[in-house]
Amino acid sequence: EAGVTQSPTHLIKTRGQQVTLRCSPISGHTSVYWYQQALGLGLQFLLWYDEGEERNRGNFPPRFSGRQFPNYSSELNVNALELEDSALYLCASSLNRGGEQFFGPGTRLTVL
Amino acid sequence: RKEVEQDPGPFNVPEGATVAFNCTYSNSASQSFFWYRQDCRKEPKLLMSVYSSGNEDGRFTAQLNRASQYISLLIRDSKLSDSATYLCVVNMYNNDMRFGAGTRLTVKP
């Protein structure tokens, strides 16, 4: 069974640009979580989608947004990129709300 | 108080040692708990869930203390391959998952 997949693997952007990251959950999983992990730091919760709805968001500005599609895949959009947005963006899926999360390999974003 | 708090370490232990990590959480209504490990520049991987009665998986034992609001992870007979960052995860009352900042473990020969 395929795990969580994310694309792209790496991305280099410049300040002010916009980026879209994609995530496909494990088949049958309806919850998708997004996290940001800056180098050497812990995971910071960004967004949680379940059954197509945004259920919660972390303490991030509105230029971080996303959505979940009917097939439960998800996108994370970041507008007006800033240098401090450089980080590993991790997506995780879970079968049930509050269940074990399984992570994708992440997208490493570098903002120059 | 942070929602989920861990001692960042680092813990440096010799091979074969026993090491324990604690993780405290702020919300008494929290419902489920997990331990993950994360290797350098990799994604976190589920190590084990934490059940109310405590549970064991080989060299790893997880315990939950609801009264004091903490979970623990005990690693016996440490191996070099156990070197990683250990993350505790708490399902808050609204099925919202929160990660601790992680505890770094280095096992030395």
gemmi code that builds the backbone of each chain (N, CA, C; Angstrom):
import gemmi

chains = {
    "A": [
        ("GLU", (0.859, -1.208, 0.000), (0.000, 0.000, 0.000), (0.885, 1.244, 0.000)),
        ("ALA", (0.558, 2.204, -0.863), (1.368, 3.413, -0.963), (1.186, 4.258, 0.289)),
        ("GLY", (2.287, 4.913, 0.674), (2.225, 5.807, 1.815), (1.774, 7.188, 1.384)),
        ("VAL", (1.966, 8.147, 2.267), (1.651, 9.536, 1.960), (2.689, 10.049, 0.968)),
        ("THR", (2.232, 10.685, -0.078), (3.164, 11.250, -1.056), (3.022, 12.759, -1.085)),
        ("GLN", (4.152, 13.410, -1.348), (4.163, 14.869, -1.431), (4.952, 15.286, -2.660)),
        ("SER", (4.542, 16.402, -3.227), (5.298, 16.951, -4.356), (5.255, 18.469, -4.296)),
        ("PRO", (6.295, 19.127, -4.796), (7.570, 18.527, -5.203), (8.419, 18.154, -3.996)),
        ("THR", (9.560, 17.564, -4.245), (10.469, 17.187, -3.168), (11.229, 18.404, -2.673)),
        ("HIS", (11.703, 19.183, -3.614), (12.439, 20.401, -3.288), (11.918, 21.542, -4.138)),
        ("LEU", (12.072, 22.746, -3.614), (11.568, 23.922, -4.317), (12.413, 25.116, -3.902)),
        ("ILE", (12.794, 25.908, -4.880), (13.507, 27.152, -4.576), (12.702, 28.300, -5.147)),
        ("LYS", (12.391, 29.263, -4.309), (11.604, 30.424, -4.728), (12.304, 31.687, -4.232)),
        ("THR", (11.834, 32.819, -4.732), (12.354, 34.095, -4.238), (11.272, 34.813, -3.439)),
        ("ARG", (11.710, 35.737, -2.632), (10.780, 36.494, -1.779), (9.663, 37.100, -2.611)),
        ("GLY", (8.459, 37.063, -2.095), (7.319, 37.655, -2.766), (6.567, 36.696, -3.692)),
        ("GLN", (7.225, 35.605, -4.057), (6.552, 34.646, -4.932), (5.528, 33.824, -4.156)),
        ("GLN", (4.778, 33.031, -4.920), (3.764, 32.170, -4.341), (4.140, 30.716, -4.631)),
        ("VAL", (3.712, 29.812, -3.748), (4.046, 28.406, -3.948), (2.840, 27.531, -3.574)),
        ("THR", (2.720, 26.408, -4.282), (1.683, 25.418, -3.967), (2.342, 24.073, -3.753)),
        ("LEU", (2.062, 23.484, -2.614), (2.594, 22.163, -2.278), (1.433, 21.176, -2.270)),
        ("ARG", (1.725, 19.942, -2.671), (0.667, 18.958, -2.805), (0.914, 17.720, -1.956)),
        ("CYS", (-0.192, 17.112, -1.553), (-0.118, 15.948, -0.672), (-1.225, 14.971, -1.037)),
        ("SER", (-0.849, 13.696, -1.165), (-1.846, 12.638, -1.347), (-1.793, 11.723, -0.140)),
        ("PRO", (-2.908, 11.583, 0.566), (-2.908, 10.764, 1.776), (-2.911, 9.271, 1.438)),
        ("ILE", (-2.725, 8.481, 2.448), (-2.875, 7.034, 2.297), (-4.324, 6.754, 1.919)),
        ("SER", (-4.518, 5.798, 1.027), (-5.860, 5.471, 0.568), (-6.770, 5.140, 1.751)),
        ("GLY", (-7.927, 5.809, 1.786), (-8.874, 5.573, 2.875), (-8.767, 6.558, 4.019)),
        ("HIS", (-7.663, 7.296, 4.070), (-7.495, 8.309, 5.123), (-8.210, 9.591, 4.713)),
        ("THR", (-8.977, 10.136, 5.651), (-9.744, 11.343, 5.319), (-9.170, 12.607, 5.952)),
        ("SER", (-8.327, 12.454, 6.953), (-7.733, 13.622, 7.618), (-6.346, 13.885, 7.068)),
        ("VAL", (-6.077, 15.153, 6.783), (-4.766, 15.581, 6.317), (-4.294, 16.749, 7.181)),
        ("TYR", (-3.065, 16.645, 7.628), (-2.454, 17.687, 8.457), (-1.238, 18.249, 7.732)),
        ("TRP", (-1.012, 19.538, 7.899), (0.187, 20.189, 7.378), (0.990, 20.765, 8.536)),
        ("TYR", (2.315, 20.589, 8.443), (3.224, 21.111, 9.454), (4.385, 21.817, 8.772)),
        ("GLN", (4.937, 22.785, 9.485), (6.168, 23.437, 9.041), (7.268, 23.082, 10.034)),
        ("GLN", (8.419, 22.704, 9.507), (9.563, 22.434, 10.375), (10.777, 23.189, 9.842)),
        ("ALA", (11.089, 24.293, 10.484), (12.283, 25.040, 10.126), (13.499, 24.276, 10.635)),
        ("LEU", (14.656, 24.533, 10.032), (15.863, 23.774, 10.333), (16.177, 23.805, 11.823)),
        ("GLY", (16.314, 22.629, 12.420), (16.674, 22.532, 13.826), (15.548, 22.784, 14.803)),
        ("LEU", (14.341, 22.996, 14.291), (13.215, 23.295, 15.177), (12.172, 22.183, 15.130)),
        ("GLY", (11.189, 22.274, 16.030), (10.127, 21.284, 16.089), (9.061, 21.523, 15.035)),
        ("LEU", (8.128, 20.596, 14.977), (7.020, 20.725, 14.031), (6.040, 21.784, 14.521)),
        ("GLN", (5.714, 22.691, 13.630), (4.704, 23.703, 13.942), (3.448, 23.376, 13.140)),
        ("PHE", (2.339, 23.203, 13.833), (1.083, 22.845, 13.192), (0.582, 24.001, 12.332)),
        ("LEU", (0.241, 23.695, 11.102), (-0.275, 24.685, 10.156), (-1.781, 24.559, 9.974)),
        ("LEU", (-2.227, 23.412, 9.454), (-3.619, 23.260, 9.042), (-4.039, 21.804, 9.220)),
        ("TRP", (-5.321, 21.634, 9.459), (-5.907, 20.301, 9.533), (-7.166, 20.291, 8.694)),
        ("TYR", (-7.239, 19.339, 7.762), (-8.436, 19.148, 6.939), (-9.014, 17.768, 7.221)),
        ("ASP", (-10.319, 17.724, 7.256), (-10.988, 16.443, 7.423), (-12.289, 16.477, 6.646)),
        ("GLU", (-12.499, 15.463, 5.830), (-13.708, 15.378, 5.005), (-13.948, 16.656, 4.190)),
        ("GLY", (-12.870, 17.226, 3.692), (-12.986, 18.376, 2.811), (-13.096, 19.726, 3.494)),
        ("GLU", (-13.149, 19.716, 4.815), (-13.324, 20.976, 5.544), (-12.057, 21.303, 6.334)),
        ("GLU", (-11.773, 22.591, 6.451), (-10.689, 23.016, 7.332), (-11.213, 22.943, 8.768)),
        ("ARG", (-10.553, 22.143, 9.597), (-11.025, 21.925, 10.966), (-10.286, 22.796, 11.972)),
        ("ASN", (-9.062, 23.125, 11.663), (-8.299, 23.952, 12.588), (-7.081, 24.488, 11.855)),
        ("ARG", (-6.581, 25.630, 12.307), (-5.344, 26.148, 11.766), (-4.476, 26.622, 12.912)),
        ("GLY", (-3.183, 26.550, 12.672), (-2.224, 26.967, 13.678), (-2.009, 28.468, 13.647)),
        ("ASN", (-1.037, 28.922, 14.391), (-0.781, 30.345, 14.540), (0.100, 30.850, 13.395)),
        ("PHE", (-0.462, 30.874, 12.203), (0.236, 31.336, 11.010), (-0.604, 32.408, 10.327)),
        ("PRO", (0.060, 33.331, 9.597), (-0.696, 34.401, 8.940), (-1.582, 33.861, 7.813)),
        ("PRO", (-2.549, 34.659, 7.383), (-3.503, 34.207, 6.357), (-2.870, 33.893, 5.005)),
        ("ARG", (-1.636, 34.324, 4.782), (-1.016, 33.993, 3.491), (-0.702, 32.496, 3.396)),
        ("PHE", (-0.842, 31.778, 4.508), (-0.790, 30.317, 4.481), (-2.231, 29.820, 4.389)),
        ("SER", (-2.528, 29.108, 3.320), (-3.884, 28.604, 3.163), (-3.822, 27.268, 2.461)),
        ("GLY", (-4.963, 26.626, 2.372), (-4.962, 25.343, 1.680), (-6.368, 24.896, 1.399)),
        ("ARG", (-6.447, 23.670, 0.907), (-7.752, 23.076, 0.702), (-7.597, 21.567, 0.603)),
        ("GLN", (-8.722, 20.896, 0.749), (-8.749, 19.452, 0.573), (-9.769, 19.126, -0.490)),
        ("PHE", (-9.396, 18.262, -1.382), (-10.242, 17.903, -2.521), (-11.141, 16.713, -2.175)),
        ("PRO", (-12.140, 16.467, -3.040), (-13.051, 15.338, -2.767), (-12.342, 13.996, -2.648)),
        ("ASN", (-11.182, 13.846, -3.282), (-10.452, 12.578, -3.154), (-9.515, 12.596, -1.941)),
        ("TYR", (-9.641, 13.606, -1.106), (-8.903, 13.795, 0.160), (-7.465, 14.251, -0.024)),
        ("SER", (-7.013, 14.407, -1.264), (-5.696, 15.016, -1.435), (-5.785, 16.483, -1.014)),
        ("SER", (-4.651, 17.096, -0.829), (-4.670, 18.445, -0.269), (-3.569, 19.293, -0.888)),
        ("GLU", (-3.794, 20.577, -0.873), (-2.795, 21.562, -1.299), (-2.547, 22.543, -0.174)),
        ("LEU", (-1.298, 22.974, -0.082), (-0.943, 24.068, 0.816), (-0.417, 25.197, -0.060)),
        ("ASN", (-0.993, 26.369, 0.091), (-0.556, 27.541, -0.663), (0.084, 28.551, 0.280)),
        ("VAL", (1.189, 29.092, -0.156), (1.838, 30.153, 0.611), (2.058, 31.322, -0.334)),
        ("ASN", (1.463, 32.449, -0.008), (1.600, 33.664, -0.815), (2.666, 34.579, -0.234)),
        ("ALA", (3.145, 35.481, -1.062), (4.086, 36.518, -0.610), (5.185, 35.919, 0.258)),
        ("LEU", (5.920, 34.981, -0.327), (6.932, 34.250, 0.424), (7.929, 35.177, 1.099)),
        ("GLU", (8.306, 34.794, 2.329), (9.334, 35.502, 3.089), (10.488, 34.538, 3.365)),
        ("LEU", (11.650, 35.120, 3.650), (12.834, 34.292, 3.872), (12.594, 33.245, 4.957)),
        ("GLU", (11.866, 33.647, 6.006), (11.662, 32.724, 7.134), (10.670, 31.604, 6.836)),
        ("ASP", (10.101, 31.622, 5.617), (9.240, 30.497, 5.216), (10.066, 29.303, 4.777)),
        ("SER", (11.373, 29.485, 4.649), (12.241, 28.362, 4.279), (12.152, 27.287, 5.359)),
        ("ALA", (11.755, 26.096, 4.954), (11.521, 25.033, 5.923), (11.174, 23.750, 5.187)),
        ("LEU", (11.059, 22.683, 5.964), (10.507, 21.425, 5.465), (9.011, 21.443, 5.766)),
        ("TYR", (8.197, 21.245, 4.743), (6.756, 21.211, 4.925), (6.301, 19.765, 4.860)),
        ("LEU", (5.736, 19.327, 5.955), (5.341, 17.930, 6.090), (3.825, 17.810, 6.056)),
        ("CYS", (3.387, 16.793, 5.373), (1.971, 16.460, 5.321), (1.811, 15.107, 6.008)),
        ("ALA", (0.737, 14.944, 6.740), (0.445, 13.665, 7.376), (-1.027, 13.336, 7.165)),
        ("SER", (-1.331, 12.053, 7.135), (-2.736, 11.673, 7.046), (-3.067, 10.691, 8.158)),
        ("SER", (-4.332, 10.648, 8.507), (-4.775, 9.669, 9.497), (-6.134, 9.131, 9.092)),
        ("LEU", (-6.372, 7.898, 9.532), (-7.615, 7.214, 9.170), (-8.805, 7.828, 9.891)),
        ("ASN", (-8.572, 8.155, 11.152), (-9.630, 8.723, 11.983), (-9.162, 10.036, 12.562)),
        ("ARG", (-10.114, 10.853, 12.928), (-9.752, 12.082, 13.642), (-9.054, 11.696, 14.934)),
        ("GLY", (-7.886, 12.258, 15.134), (-7.167, 11.985, 16.376), (-6.406, 10.678, 16.388)),
        ("GLY", (-6.383, 9.969, 15.269), (-5.649, 8.706, 15.200), (-4.186, 8.916, 14.840)),
        ("GLU", (-3.473, 7.798, 14.742), (-2.057, 7.887, 14.382), (-1.911, 8.602, 13.048)),
        ("GLN", (-0.892, 9.441, 12.979), (-0.613, 10.154, 11.739), (0.560, 9.507, 11.040)),
        ("PHE", (0.471, 9.445, 9.736), (1.540, 8.896, 8.913), (2.018, 10.008, 7.987)),
        ("PHE", (3.316, 10.210, 8.000), (3.887, 11.364, 7.330), (4.412, 11.036, 5.945)),
        ("GLY", (4.324, 12.030, 5.074), (5.019, 11.985, 3.805), (6.456, 12.430, 3.987)),
        ("PRO", (7.260, 12.336, 2.933), (8.682, 12.682, 3.027), (8.944, 14.177, 3.112)),
        ("GLY", (7.919, 14.977, 2.838), (8.079, 16.422, 2.976), (8.501, 17.107, 1.685)),
        ("THR", (8.269, 18.401, 1.672), (8.770, 19.283, 0.604), (9.692, 20.289, 1.266)),
        ("ARG", (10.914, 20.330, 0.761), (11.878, 21.281, 1.321), (11.835, 22.552, 0.491)),
        ("LEU", (11.381, 23.624, 1.108), (11.243, 24.919, 0.444), (12.367, 25.839, 0.881)),
        ("THR", (13.035, 26.410, -0.098), (14.063, 27.416, 0.168), (13.619, 28.718, -0.462)),
        ("VAL", (13.583, 29.771, 0.323), (13.211, 31.095, -0.174), (14.460, 31.973, -0.161)),
        ("LEU", (14.800, 32.498, -1.332), (16.023, 33.313, -1.442), (15.685, 34.801, -1.524)),
    ],
    "B": [
        ("ARG", (1.687, 28.225, 29.770), (2.256, 26.874, 29.665), (2.024, 26.331, 28.257)),
        ("LYS", (3.060, 25.686, 27.685), (2.915, 25.119, 26.354), (1.951, 23.948, 26.411)),
        ("GLU", (1.290, 23.715, 25.279), (0.327, 22.616, 25.217), (1.006, 21.272, 25.425)),
        ("VAL", (2.155, 21.097, 24.822), (2.918, 19.859, 24.951), (4.369, 20.245, 25.172)),
        ("GLU", (4.966, 19.734, 26.221), (6.319, 20.137, 26.575), (7.229, 18.932, 26.776)),
        ("GLN", (8.421, 19.015, 26.180), (9.407, 17.962, 26.327), (10.747, 18.574, 26.704)),
        ("ASP", (11.551, 17.827, 27.423), (12.928, 18.206, 27.687), (13.685, 18.054, 26.367)),
        ("PRO", (14.274, 19.130, 25.842), (14.912, 19.032, 24.520), (16.172, 18.186, 24.498)),
        ("GLY", (16.751, 17.916, 25.695), (18.002, 17.179, 25.730), (19.159, 18.088, 25.340)),
        ("PRO", (20.233, 17.584, 24.737), (20.335, 16.201, 24.275), (20.653, 15.233, 25.408)),
        ("PHE", (20.187, 14.023, 25.230), (20.556, 12.928, 26.109), (21.669, 12.160, 25.393)),
        ("ASN", (22.814, 12.063, 26.040), (23.927, 11.296, 25.481), (24.159, 10.094, 26.392)),
        ("VAL", (23.936, 8.898, 25.850), (24.038, 7.702, 26.690), (24.910, 6.673, 25.999)),
        ("PRO", (25.547, 5.778, 26.769), (26.336, 4.710, 26.151), (25.413, 3.586, 25.687)),
        ("GLU", (25.910, 2.827, 24.737), (25.172, 1.636, 24.297), (24.830, 0.767, 25.495)),
        ("GLY", (23.626, 0.208, 25.480), (23.209, -0.679, 26.553), (22.533, 0.024, 27.716)),
        ("ALA", (22.590, 1.336, 27.723), (21.980, 2.091, 28.836), (20.460, 2.090, 28.720)),
        ("THR", (19.828, 2.409, 29.825), (18.378, 2.642, 29.845), (18.148, 4.142, 29.949)),
        ("VAL", (17.259, 4.640, 29.136), (17.002, 6.089, 29.132), (15.492, 6.311, 29.108)),
        ("ALA", (15.067, 7.376, 29.772), (13.627, 7.675, 29.851), (13.370, 9.131, 29.502)),
        ("PHE", (12.317, 9.355, 28.772), (11.891, 10.712, 28.424), (10.493, 10.947, 28.967)),
        ("ASN", (10.248, 12.168, 29.392), (8.905, 12.553, 29.811), (8.360, 13.627, 28.891)),
        ("CYS", (7.051, 13.703, 28.864), (6.372, 14.716, 28.064), (5.145, 15.141, 28.851)),
        ("THR", (5.002, 16.428, 29.104), (3.831, 16.900, 29.848), (2.868, 17.591, 28.892)),
        ("TYR", (1.596, 17.526, 29.210), (0.583, 18.170, 28.390), (-0.344, 18.993, 29.270)),
        ("SER", (-0.913, 20.031, 28.668), (-1.643, 21.009, 29.482), (-3.139, 20.734, 29.577)),
        ("ASN", (-3.681, 20.039, 28.588), (-5.132, 19.879, 28.534), (-5.554, 18.547, 29.144)),
        ("SER", (-6.253, 18.614, 30.268), (-6.631, 17.385, 30.972), (-7.634, 16.552, 30.178)),
        ("ALA", (-8.273, 17.161, 29.172), (-9.245, 16.418, 28.360), (-8.591, 15.711, 27.182)),
        ("SER", (-7.276, 15.776, 27.087), (-6.580, 15.125, 25.973), (-6.891, 13.641, 25.953)),
        ("GLN", (-7.010, 13.114, 24.737), (-7.620, 11.793, 24.609), (-6.663, 10.680, 24.207)),
        ("SER", (-5.732, 10.963, 23.343), (-4.829, 9.905, 22.924), (-3.427, 10.469, 22.743)),
        ("PHE", (-2.465, 9.555, 22.805), (-1.068, 9.965, 22.934), (-0.181, 9.022, 22.131)),
        ("PHE", (0.874, 9.588, 21.574), (1.753, 8.795, 20.722), (3.192, 9.231, 20.921)),
        ("TRP", (4.110, 8.330, 20.597), (5.525, 8.668, 20.482), (5.961, 8.438, 19.033)),
        ("TYR", (6.683, 9.409, 18.483), (7.261, 9.300, 17.152), (8.778, 9.448, 17.278)),
        ("ARG", (9.487, 8.913, 16.307), (10.907, 9.223, 16.221), (11.164, 9.909, 14.887)),
        ("GLN", (12.125, 10.817, 14.919), (12.486, 11.532, 13.706), (13.992, 11.511, 13.556)),
        ("ASP", (14.448, 10.946, 12.452), (15.875, 10.971, 12.134), (16.181, 12.274, 11.414)),
        ("CYS", (17.459, 12.628, 11.429), (17.877, 13.926, 10.903), (17.403, 14.115, 9.454)),
        ("ARG", (16.669, 15.202, 9.221), (16.221, 15.587, 7.888), (15.260, 14.575, 7.247)),
        ("LYS", (14.611, 13.798, 8.117), (13.617, 12.846, 7.621), (12.266, 13.161, 8.257)),
        ("GLU", (11.216, 12.497, 7.743), (9.907, 12.701, 8.336), (9.766, 11.901, 9.630)),
        ("PRO", (8.896, 12.336, 10.537), (8.636, 11.558, 11.754), (7.970, 10.235, 11.408)),
        ("LYS", (8.327, 9.216, 12.187), (7.696, 7.904, 12.001), (7.104, 7.456, 13.342)),
        ("LEU", (5.914, 6.883, 13.280), (5.246, 6.434, 14.489), (6.057, 5.340, 15.175)),
        ("LEU", (6.323, 5.549, 16.448), (7.036, 4.552, 17.236), (6.026, 3.669, 17.972)),
        ("MET", (5.159, 4.313, 18.719), (4.115, 3.557, 19.412), (3.030, 4.480, 19.933)),
        ("SER", (1.826, 3.931, 20.046), (0.749, 4.627, 20.728), (0.943, 4.417, 22.225)),
        ("VAL", (0.311, 5.259, 23.017), (0.415, 5.140, 24.473), (-0.964, 4.846, 25.021)),
        ("TYR", (-1.111, 3.702, 25.659), (-2.403, 3.310, 26.194), (-2.460, 3.572, 27.695)),
        ("SER", (-3.671, 3.694, 28.185), (-3.877, 4.057, 29.603), (-3.186, 3.082, 30.543)),
        ("SER", (-3.169, 1.811, 30.156), (-2.592, 0.790, 31.026), (-1.088, 0.651, 30.835)),
        ("GLY", (-0.536, 1.451, 29.938), (0.883, 1.313, 29.622), (1.064, 0.205, 28.601)),
        ("ASN", (2.064, 0.316, 27.787), (2.299, -0.722, 26.786), (3.774, -0.824, 26.453)),
        ("GLU", (4.114, -2.000, 25.970), (5.510, -2.324, 25.725), (5.647, -2.881, 24.310)),
        ("ASP", (6.742, -2.515, 23.663), (7.039, -3.065, 22.344), (8.532, -3.333, 22.310)),
        ("GLY", (8.898, -4.560, 22.596), (10.316, -4.897, 22.642), (11.034, -4.125, 23.732)),
        ("ARG", (12.024, -3.340, 23.343), (12.820, -2.579, 24.311), (12.152, -1.278, 24.741)),
        ("PHE", (11.025, -0.962, 24.153), (10.358, 0.313, 24.383), (9.114, 0.133, 25.254)),
        ("THR", (8.986, 0.987, 26.259), (7.810, 0.978, 27.127), (7.253, 2.385, 27.209)),
        ("ALA", (5.952, 2.502, 26.996), (5.294, 3.806, 27.086), (4.301, 3.773, 28.235)),
        ("GLN", (4.220, 4.878, 28.960), (3.274, 4.963, 30.069), (2.557, 6.299, 30.040)),
        ("LEU", (1.363, 6.280, 30.600), (0.539, 7.487, 30.687), (0.170, 7.711, 32.148)),
        ("ASN", (0.344, 8.931, 32.605), (-0.085, 9.308, 33.950), (-1.059, 10.472, 33.806)),
        ("ARG", (-2.336, 10.141, 33.822), (-3.366, 11.181, 33.590), (-3.425, 12.168, 34.765)),
        ("ALA", (-3.226, 11.676, 35.962), (-3.325, 12.556, 37.132), (-2.297, 13.678, 37.064)),
        ("SER", (-1.083, 13.336, 36.641), (-0.009, 14.335, 36.558), (0.166, 14.883, 35.148)),
        ("GLN", (-0.641, 14.375, 34.226), (-0.636, 14.863, 32.847), (0.734, 14.748, 32.190)),
        ("TYR", (1.253, 13.527, 32.197), (2.465, 13.309, 31.416), (2.463, 11.901, 30.845)),
        ("ILE", (3.241, 11.758, 29.770), (3.510, 10.441, 29.220), (5.023, 10.232, 29.247)),
        ("SER", (5.412, 8.990, 29.242), (6.843, 8.690, 29.296), (7.183, 7.610, 28.283)),
        ("LEU", (8.447, 7.608, 27.914), (8.989, 6.582, 27.018), (10.276, 6.083, 27.637)),
        ("LEU", (10.356, 4.776, 27.818), (11.555, 4.145, 28.379), (12.182, 3.286, 27.298)),
        ("ILE", (13.458, 3.467, 27.102), (14.197, 2.640, 26.140), (15.236, 1.858, 26.919)),
        ("ARG", (15.138, 0.542, 26.833), (16.120, -0.322, 27.518), (17.164, -0.797, 26.520)),
        ("ASP", (18.345, -1.106, 27.032), (19.411, -1.673, 26.207), (19.601, -0.855, 24.921)),
        ("SER", (19.887, 0.401, 25.082), (19.988, 1.335, 23.946), (20.947, 0.825, 22.879)),
        ("LYS", (20.541, 1.037, 21.630), (21.374, 0.686, 20.474), (21.808, 1.976, 19.781)),
        ("LEU", (22.891, 1.879, 19.025), (23.344, 3.052, 18.265), (22.220, 3.555, 17.357)),
        ("SER", (21.443, 2.617, 16.820), (20.367, 2.981, 15.883), (19.194, 3.691, 16.561)),
        ("ASP", (19.197, 3.734, 17.883), (18.146, 4.479, 18.591), (18.398, 5.986, 18.573)),
        ("SER", (19.578, 6.393, 18.140), (19.891, 7.833, 18.074), (18.925, 8.515, 17.123)),
        ("ALA", (18.197, 9.471, 17.646), (17.153, 10.157, 16.885), (16.541, 11.219, 17.792)),
        ("THR", (15.585, 11.939, 17.256), (14.782, 12.840, 18.075), (13.436, 12.179, 18.324)),
        ("TYR", (12.998, 12.175, 19.566), (11.749, 11.523, 19.950), (10.689, 12.595, 20.236)),
        ("LEU", (9.596, 12.458, 19.538), (8.523, 13.458, 19.615), (7.315, 12.861, 20.324)),
        ("CYS", (6.770, 13.574, 21.265), (5.500, 13.110, 21.822), (4.371, 13.882, 21.161)),
        ("VAL", (3.261, 13.226, 21.006), (2.117, 13.795, 20.309), (0.874, 13.592, 21.163)),
        ("VAL", (0.108, 14.648, 21.287), (-1.087, 14.604, 22.130), (-2.296, 14.988, 21.305)),
        ("ASN", (-3.307, 14.160, 21.377), (-4.588, 14.486, 20.742), (-5.376, 15.341, 21.734)),
        ("MET", (-5.506, 16.616, 21.423), (-6.237, 17.522, 22.297), (-7.718, 17.143, 22.291)),
        ("TYR", (-8.514, 17.740, 23.098), (-9.899, 17.327, 23.289), (-10.713, 17.379, 22.009)),
        ("ASN", (-10.299, 18.208, 21.048), (-11.072, 18.377, 19.819), (-10.451, 17.621, 18.645)),
        ("ASN", (-9.748, 16.527, 18.962), (-9.107, 15.717, 17.923), (-8.064, 16.497, 17.144)),
        ("ASP", (-7.513, 17.466, 17.753), (-6.468, 18.295, 17.186), (-5.142, 17.809, 17.756)),
        ("MET", (-4.215, 17.440, 16.884), (-2.971, 16.812, 17.330), (-1.897, 17.868, 17.541)),
        ("ARG", (-1.174, 17.748, 18.632), (-0.096, 18.680, 18.919), (1.201, 17.909, 19.201)),
        ("PHE", (2.264, 18.370, 18.568), (3.573, 17.737, 18.728), (4.410, 18.500, 19.740)),
        ("GLY", (5.162, 17.767, 20.545), (6.190, 18.397, 21.353), (7.367, 18.758, 20.462)),
        ("ALA", (8.281, 19.549, 20.996), (9.432, 20.004, 20.222), (10.465, 18.903, 20.026)),
        ("GLY", (10.345, 17.818, 20.788), (11.248, 16.693, 20.606), (12.377, 16.643, 21.612)),
        ("THR", (12.821, 15.432, 21.892), (13.981, 15.191, 22.762), (15.016, 14.460, 21.941)),
        ("ARG", (16.219, 15.016, 21.902), (17.278, 14.399, 21.093), (18.052, 13.381, 21.902)),
        ("LEU", (18.202, 12.213, 21.324), (18.964, 11.129, 21.960), (20.143, 10.757, 21.083)),
        ("THR", (21.319, 10.685, 21.696), (22.498, 10.154, 21.007), (23.016, 8.985, 21.823)),
        ("VAL", (23.108, 7.830, 21.183), (23.661, 6.642, 21.829), (25.076, 6.458, 21.304)),
        ("LYS", (26.029, 6.369, 22.220), (27.441, 6.321, 21.824), (28.007, 4.925, 22.099)),
        ("PRO", (29.004, 4.532, 21.262), (29.604, 3.192, 21.455), (30.336, 3.127, 22.802)),
    ],
}
model = gemmi.Model(1)
for chain_id, residues in chains.items():
    chain = gemmi.Chain(chain_id)
    for i, (resn, *xyz) in enumerate(residues, 1):
        res = gemmi.Residue()
        res.name, res.seqid = resn, gemmi.SeqId(i, " ")
        for name, pos in zip(("N", "CA", "C"), xyz):
            atom = gemmi.Atom()
            atom.name, atom.element = name, gemmi.Element(name[0])
            atom.pos, atom.b_iso = gemmi.Position(*pos), 0.0
            res.add_atom(atom)
        chain.add_residue(res)
    model.add_chain(chain)
structure = gemmi.Structure()
structure.add_model(model)
structure.setup_entities()
